[in-house]
Amino acid sequence: MNRTGKAAFLAIALAATQVHAEDEVAIELETPAEQFETIRSWEGRWQVAETPALEIVFETTARGTAMIERWETKSGLHSITIYHMDGDALVATHYCPQGNQPRLETRSSANGDIRFAFRDVTDLDKGESHTHDLWFSSAADGTIRRSEIYRGEDGLQEPSHYTLRRAPPAE
């Protein structure tokens, strides 16, 4: 193809891309502050569909500047994750039963998902795995899908998913 042919091809491709882009629905981005407000709206007790012996409790602390996510089983507290703003970033610090504390952060997410990516980890011992990715998706029926990926010595592991449904009010 000669230079004129290439230029014509690129012009047609660009025009087709612009027409297609105009037909697409705009993707709404949420800021980290808006994402934090979404997490604050989850305050309360949630049942985990895949593991009935596990409940997750979201509660506000520090005059509303932090949210605690507590994993509870009949035998007691399992782990906690604390969400808070750090400048323009929303940060999650997970206090794992293994004894390490990975920190993850998000900047903005599309389509209502809240996605955290690995920032760093403290107190990681040889052979331990740690949370590497964490994300939440809200469904129209009011449930939340909580997904995470751990990283171990062999690299990233398969994602795990939990469906959270608000627990009925205590009697």
VMD Tcl script that draws the C-alpha trace (Angstrom):
set ca {
  {0.00 0.00 0.00}
  {1.40 3.39 -0.96}
  {1.54 6.46 1.27}
  {-1.74 7.91 -0.09}
  {-3.50 4.58 0.44}
  {-2.23 4.36 4.01}
  {-3.42 7.89 4.77}
  {-6.88 7.16 3.33}
  {-7.09 3.90 5.31}
  {-6.16 5.70 8.55}
  {-8.70 8.46 7.90}
  {-11.48 5.90 7.36}
  {-10.45 3.94 10.46}
  {-10.40 7.11 12.57}
  {-13.83 8.20 11.32}
  {-15.28 4.76 12.04}
  {-13.81 4.83 15.55}
  {-15.30 8.28 16.23}
  {-18.75 7.24 15.02}
  {-18.59 4.08 17.14}
  {-17.43 6.03 20.22}
  {-20.41 8.40 19.92}
  {-22.79 5.42 20.02}
  {-21.31 4.02 23.24}
  {-22.74 4.78 26.67}
  {-20.49 6.99 28.76}
  {-18.66 5.24 31.57}
  {-19.16 7.03 34.87}
  {-16.04 7.23 37.01}
  {-16.31 7.51 40.78}
  {-13.72 9.39 42.77}
  {-12.08 7.71 45.76}
  {-14.09 9.99 48.07}
  {-17.32 8.82 46.42}
  {-16.15 5.21 46.75}
  {-15.51 5.76 50.46}
  {-19.07 7.08 50.83}
  {-20.33 3.91 49.13}
  {-18.41 1.76 51.61}
  {-19.81 3.87 54.48}
  {-23.31 3.09 53.18}
  {-22.66 -0.60 53.85}
  {-22.59 -0.06 57.62}
  {-24.21 -3.03 59.34}
  {-24.09 -6.81 59.46}
  {-23.91 -8.92 56.29}
  {-24.38 -12.66 55.76}
  {-22.01 -14.48 53.42}
  {-23.94 -16.76 51.05}
  {-21.01 -19.07 50.27}
  {-19.98 -19.52 53.94}
  {-22.97 -19.34 56.31}
  {-20.70 -19.57 59.38}
  {-19.09 -16.25 58.38}
  {-20.60 -12.80 58.82}
  {-19.04 -9.52 57.77}
  {-19.71 -6.36 59.75}
  {-19.01 -2.87 58.42}
  {-18.81 -0.13 61.03}
  {-17.69 3.46 61.08}
  {-15.05 4.72 63.50}
  {-12.81 7.74 64.11}
  {-15.66 10.26 63.70}
  {-16.57 8.77 60.31}
  {-13.09 8.97 58.78}
  {-12.55 5.21 58.74}
  {-14.62 2.11 58.08}
  {-13.86 -1.23 59.69}
  {-14.75 -4.47 57.92}
  {-14.80 -7.27 60.53}
  {-14.97 -10.93 59.57}
  {-16.68 -12.87 62.36}
  {-17.22 -16.58 62.87}
  {-18.81 -18.44 65.76}
  {-15.31 -18.98 67.16}
  {-14.61 -15.22 67.17}
  {-12.96 -12.50 65.15}
  {-11.22 -13.74 62.01}
  {-9.70 -10.59 60.46}
  {-10.32 -6.91 59.82}
  {-9.81 -4.47 56.98}
  {-9.81 -0.73 57.58}
  {-10.74 1.71 54.79}
  {-9.80 5.39 54.90}
  {-8.75 8.27 52.69}
  {-5.05 9.06 52.23}
  {-4.92 12.29 50.28}
  {-6.60 11.56 46.94}
  {-6.46 7.77 47.39}
  {-8.83 5.40 49.17}
  {-6.69 2.92 51.11}
  {-7.54 -0.50 52.53}
  {-5.28 -2.09 55.15}
  {-6.04 -5.77 55.73}
  {-5.03 -7.26 59.08}
  {-4.70 -10.91 58.10}
  {-4.83 -13.94 60.43}
  {-1.42 -14.86 58.97}
  {-0.02 -11.79 60.73}
  {0.78 -9.55 57.74}
  {-0.84 -6.27 56.76}
  {-1.15 -5.61 53.03}
  {-2.16 -2.12 52.00}
  {-4.13 -1.58 48.83}
  {-5.38 1.57 47.16}
  {-7.78 2.77 44.53}
  {-7.92 5.98 42.55}
  {-11.15 5.80 40.54}
  {-13.28 2.97 39.26}
  {-15.83 2.61 36.51}
  {-19.37 1.24 36.49}
  {-19.82 1.32 40.27}
  {-17.09 -1.23 41.03}
  {-14.59 -0.36 43.73}
  {-11.19 -1.86 42.85}
  {-8.15 -1.91 45.10}
  {-4.65 -2.81 43.92}
  {-1.59 -3.76 45.94}
  {0.44 -0.87 47.37}
  {2.75 -2.61 49.88}
  {2.75 -5.06 52.78}
  {4.19 -5.02 56.29}
  {5.33 -7.93 58.45}
  {5.31 -10.46 55.60}
  {7.15 -13.64 56.61}
  {8.63 -16.15 54.17}
  {6.00 -18.56 52.92}
  {3.00 -16.33 53.71}
  {0.52 -15.19 51.13}
  {-1.14 -11.77 51.19}
  {-4.07 -9.94 49.66}
  {-3.00 -8.50 46.30}
  {-6.27 -7.33 44.72}
  {-9.67 -6.59 46.23}
  {-12.84 -5.40 44.54}
  {-16.52 -4.90 45.25}
  {-19.49 -4.93 42.87}
  {-23.00 -3.92 43.90}
  {-25.98 -5.73 42.42}
  {-29.48 -4.39 41.75}
  {-30.91 -6.73 44.43}
  {-28.85 -5.00 47.15}
  {-26.21 -7.70 47.45}
  {-22.50 -6.98 47.24}
  {-19.98 -9.26 45.56}
  {-16.65 -9.13 47.38}
  {-13.73 -10.59 45.42}
  {-10.05 -10.89 46.23}
  {-6.85 -12.38 44.91}
  {-3.99 -13.46 47.13}
  {-0.34 -13.61 46.13}
  {1.85 -16.42 47.43}
  {5.34 -17.74 46.73}
  {4.06 -19.18 43.43}
  {2.49 -15.92 42.24}
  {-1.12 -14.81 42.04}
  {-3.72 -17.31 43.19}
  {-7.23 -17.85 41.87}
  {-9.79 -15.21 42.87}
  {-12.28 -15.94 45.62}
  {-15.75 -14.42 45.63}
  {-18.29 -13.85 48.37}
  {-21.88 -12.68 48.00}
  {-22.92 -10.43 50.89}
  {-26.58 -10.00 51.81}
  {-27.72 -7.68 54.61}
  {-28.50 -9.68 57.74}
  {-31.99 -9.32 59.13}
  {-32.25 -6.90 62.08}
  {-31.46 -8.44 65.47}
  {-34.50 -9.14 67.63}
}
mol new
graphics top color blue
foreach p $ca { graphics top sphere $p radius 0.5 }
foreach p [lrange $ca 0 end-1] q [lrange $ca 1 end] { graphics top cylinder $p $q radius 0.2 }
display resetview
